[in-house]
Amino acid sequence: MRADNPSPLIAVIGSDGSGKSTVCDHLLTYLENYGPAVRVHLGKQAGNVGRAAAQLPLIGHMIGRKIETDTKKVRSKSSKMKMLPSLVISIFVVRRLLRFRRMLAFRRQGLIVLTDRFPQSQIPGAYDGPAFPENKRGNPLITWLAGREKKAFQWMSEHKPDLVIKLNVDLAVACARKPDHSPEALARKVETTAKLNFMGAHIVDINANQSLDEVLSSVEKAVGQFMQDYGYANHPQVIPAE
């Protein structure tokens, strides 16, 4: 590694159905050939929070459904901003900030950092961007919460990745892979993915319509070239014979 460089920060982004999780699983193992590496999820994971809340005794199921419903209401064009959904969104922002600071700490320790998703402030309302709708405010506290969220995403976006692996997938393919997802929601994510530039970060576009083997091969080639240019040598791990 060149002495003037911090450890590399690599982000994998893409719509649902593009294969992010599978690519990240494979890529983490591949990056370990270059040195100690860590994977951090930087998405909102609202669904995970709702499912966890649903496990609470007696009232868990009700709370879980309320989290999901209120989160959707915040984005509704016909709904006024209310306190409960605003607080839910703010809790997600705090969780994301904590994970982001943890990611920066890993980087300061010299670890190669791989992120599953990455915060963006380029397209408010889109995935991995600010959730409070623009020009839709409630009482002063809600307005303050929206302002804090905007500043948080602006701050996170300033730490742009050294390399962005953008998994591009056609809507038809995404729908086939995620039949339980809304086609309209998938269409928005596919469109958003194509537009994100992460403040001029180095982006490599990968055709995620291909077979898994082809996608992983393309990703390895792109990351291998990047790591070489960054000053890292590949030292494949040797699995001892039993």
N, C-alpha and C positions, 0 to 999 in steps of 0.2 A: 504494500500500500504506500502511496506517495505521502510523505510527511505533511504536506500542505493540505491534504484532504481529510475531512471527517469521514467516518465510516459511511458507506453508501446507503441511501434510502430508496427503496424500490417499492412502487405501489402497483397493485393490480386492480383494474376497474372494469366494469362491464355490467350490462343489464342482467337481471335474473335470467337464467337459462344459457348464459354465455360460458359457464364452467369456471367461475372465479374460485370456488372452494377447491375444486379438483386441481386446478392449476397451482394454487397456493400450496396445497399439500405437496405436490411434486416439486415445486420450485424451492421450497424450504430445504428439502433433502439435497437438491442440486447445489444450493448456495453454501451448504455446509462443507462442500469440497473446497471452498475459498477461505473458510474460517468460521468462527462461531457466529451463528445467525439466529434470529428470533423473528417470530411472526406475531403481528398485532392486528386485531380486528378493529377498524376505525369507523364502522357503520353505527347506525342508531340502535339496531337490534330491538326495536319496539316490540316486535312479535315475541321475542324471547322474554322480555319483561312481563308481557301479558300472560304468557304461558306459566311463568314462574309464580306470578300473583295468583293464578287460578288454582295453585296447589295449596293455598292457605286454607285452614280449617273453616268450615261453616260459610264464610262470606267470600272465599277466594274466587269462586267461579264468577260471582257478580262483579268483583273488582276487576278481574281479568277482562271481562267483556266491556266494562266501563272504560278501561284504558284504551282498548281498541276503538271503541265508538267515539270517545272524546278526541282522540288523536285525529280521526278522520274529520270530525266537525271543524277543527281548526282550519282545515284546507277548503272547506265547503264555501262556495261563492255566496250561498244564501244564508249562511249562519253568521251571527254576530260573535265576536270574540267574547268568551266567557272565562271565568277564573279557573275552573277545574281543568279544562283542556289546556289552558295556558300554562298551568303549573306542571301538567304532565309533560308538555313539550320542554319546559325548562329543566325538569329532572333529567330528561334524555340529553340535554345540552351539557349539563354538569357531568354526567357519566362519560360522555364523549370527550370532554376536556380532560378528565382524569386519565382516560386511556391514551390521549394524545400526549400528555405530559409524561406518562410512563414510557411511551415510545421514544420521546426525546431523551429521556434518561438512559434508555438502552443504547441509543446512538452515542451519547457522551461516554459510555463505557467501552466504546469501540466495537460494538456488535454490528454485524450486517443486519439491517432492518428491512423486513418484508411486511408490507401492510396489505390487508384484504380490505379494499376500498380506501378512499381518502377524502377528507372534507373539502368542499368547494363552495366559493361564494359567488361564482360567475352566474349561476342560474338559480335565484331564490325560488323555493318551492319544489325544485327538482330533487332527485335523490342525492343524498349526502350534502345537501345544501340547507340554508336556513328554512325552518318549517313555518315560522310565522308569516302569513300572507302579507305582502306589501300593501300599504295604504288601507289596512283594515285593523283598527285599533279599538280598544275598549277603554276601561278606566285607566287612571294614571299608572297604577301598578303593572297592568298588562302592557302598557306602552313602554314602561321601563324594562320589563322582561324581554320584550321584543328587541329593544335597543341593545341589551346585554347579549342576546343571542347573535345579533348582527356583528357586534364587535368581536365576539368569540370566533365566529367563522372567518372574519377578516384576518384575525391573528393567526389562526391555524393555516389559512391559505397562504400566508407569507412564507411558511416553511415548505416551500414546494419540493416535491420529490426530485431526486437526481434522475430517475428513470420511471416512466409510467408505461406499464404494459396495458394497452387498451384492447379488450376482447370485444370485437365487433361481431354481432350476430344479427341475422335477418329476423324480422318479426315472426314470420311463419315458423322458423326453426325454434325461436324462443317459446312460442306458444306450444309447439309439439313437445318440447322438453319440460315445460311447466304448465300442463293442462289445467291445474287447479288455480292458476293465476288469472287475473282479469286481463283480457287482451288489450283493453284501453290503457291499463297501467303499464303493461309491458311495452306498448307502443311509445308511451312517454319516455320510458327509460332507454329504449333503443335510440330514440331521437336525441335525448340528452347526452348519451355516451358519445355520439358523433360530434357534438358541439364543444365538449369540455376540452380546455387547453391548459389548465393548471398554470396560468401565468407564464406561459412560454416554456414549460418544462420539456425535457427530452421525452418525446412520446414515440412508442413503437406500436403500430397498428397490427393486430393479429386477426386473421380471418377465423373466427370461432365457429363458422359453419362447417369447418372441416372435421374429419374424424379426430378423436381424442389424441391418437398417436401423432397425427400431423400437427395438431395445436401444440402439444407438449414439445415436439421437435422444434417448431418455430420459436417458441418461447425460450427454450434452452439456447438456441443459436443467438437470439437477440441479447439475452442476459449474459451469455458467455463473452460476447464481443464487448458489451458494456463493462463488465468486470475487468477484462484485459485492458481496456482503455483507461480504466480507473486506477490501474496499477496493482491488481490482484492476480496471483498465480493460482491455477487450478491444481489442487492436490487431491485426486480422487481417494475416497475412503476405502481402505482395504478391510474386508470382512474376514476375520481369522477363521481358518478351517477348524471344524470340530474334531 
